[in-house]
């Protein structure tokens, strides 16, 4: 059986174009993420997979693979709102993606005092909405409570 050279070159071209298109879509429009920890439960669970839109808050160097320093700051951006679930990298660790709920905005003062959250010196009230749950980590049992927080924009989050 003789294999045609055109067959291989066409397949390689197709794979190359598919890869370029996938990198373009992931860099500019959507990026998949995997939830590795329980820090966002019960909203996001360990093992959840989600797509994040890249254009919601504009673009920065971290919007592109390998974070090239092509420009400073953000371009084409809109302002995030309290309660939004955001994905970010810290300046100290450019490789790890963090997925968290946004509590404070630029200029806000955030404090955590005696297990209570304060935003601009005002306590964010929380109410316990579940009975004591127990999570097992190996041989250790950890008691967990689920709370609902009321942010200043009149939205409630678990």
N, C-alpha and C positions, 0 to 999 in steps of 0.2 A: 504494500500500500504506500503510495507516494503522497507526501504531505505538500501542500501548496505553500510557497513562501508568502504569497499574498494573504493566506489564511492567518498566519502568525502575525504579520505586520498589521493587518486590520484589527486583530484582537488586541494587540499591544496598544495601538492608537486608541481604541475604544476604552480600554482600561485607563489609559493616561487621561483622556478627556473626562471620564467619570470621576477620577480622583481629583482633578482640578475643579470640577463643578462641586464636588462634595466639600472640599476645603473652602471654596468660595462661600457656599451656603452656610457652613459652620462658622466662618469668620465674620460674615456680614449679617446674617439673618437669625439663625437658630443654633443653639448648642445643646447637646444632650448632657445631662448630669445624673449622677447616681448618689443617693442619700446614704452615706456610710455610718452615720451615728444617730442617736436618738434625741439630739438637742432640739429638734423642731417638732417632736411628738406633742400632741396627736395630729397636728396639721400634716406633717410629712413623716412617714414611717421609714425605719431602716429598710433599705432595699428598694425603696421607691425610685422610679426613673422618671425624669421629666425633661421637657424641652424649655429652654429659657430664650426669650426673644432678646437679641443683641441690640436692637435699635431703640428700645423703650427709653433709655436714659442717654442715648448717644453712644459715641465711640471713644475709646482711649487706646493707648498702646496695648493694654491687656485684652482688647477685643480681637486681637490677631494672634496667630500661632507664634510662639517664642517671644511674645511681647516686644516687638522691635520698637526702638525709640524714634518713631517717625514723626511724632508731634507731642506737645505737652498738653496736659489737661484733657478736656472732653470737647468734642465737636458735635454739632447737631443734637443737642441734648434737651430733655425736658426735666423738670424737677421731680425727684422722688417724693412720695407721700408717706406719712407715718402709717405703719402697718403693712407696707409693701414687703413682700418676700424678695430679697435681693441676693445676688451672687457677687462676691468680690474677692480680691486678693489683698493681703496686707503688704505694705512696702518692705517689711522685713522678710517675708516669705512669698516670693513671686511665683511659686509653683503650686501652692495649695489653694483650692477654691473653697470659700466659706459660704454657706447658705444660711441666712439669718433673716429675722423679721426686723424691719427698720423701726426704731423707737424714737431716736433723736434726729433732728435736722441741724444744718449748720447754725452755730450760735447757741444751741441748746446746751443746758447743763444736765448731765445724767449722773445720778448717784444711786448706789445700792447700799442701803443702811439697814442693819438688823433684818435682813431678808426682805426688805421692802424697796421697791423701785420708786425713785423720785425723778421727775422731769421738771426742770426749772423751779426747783424747790417745792414742787407740789407732788404729793404722794399719788402714785398711780394705784387706784384701788383694785383689789383683786378679790374674787370670791371663789371658794373651793367648790368645784362642780362634780367631783367624784369621790367615792369612798376610797379608803386606803387600798391602793393596788400594790401588789408585790411583784417585783421583777427579779428573776434569778440570773445571776452572773456567775457561772461556775457553781461553786458550793455556797456562794454568798447570796443572801436574800436582801433586797433593798426595798424599803417602803417608799412608795411614790404617790404624790398627790397631783391632781390636775386642777389648775386654776384658770379662771377667765379674767383677763385684764381689760380694764376700760381706759382706752387712750383718749386724749383731749379732743380728737376729731369725732367723738361719739361712736367709735367702732369698738367692738369687743373681739378679743382674740384669745384662743386657748393656748 
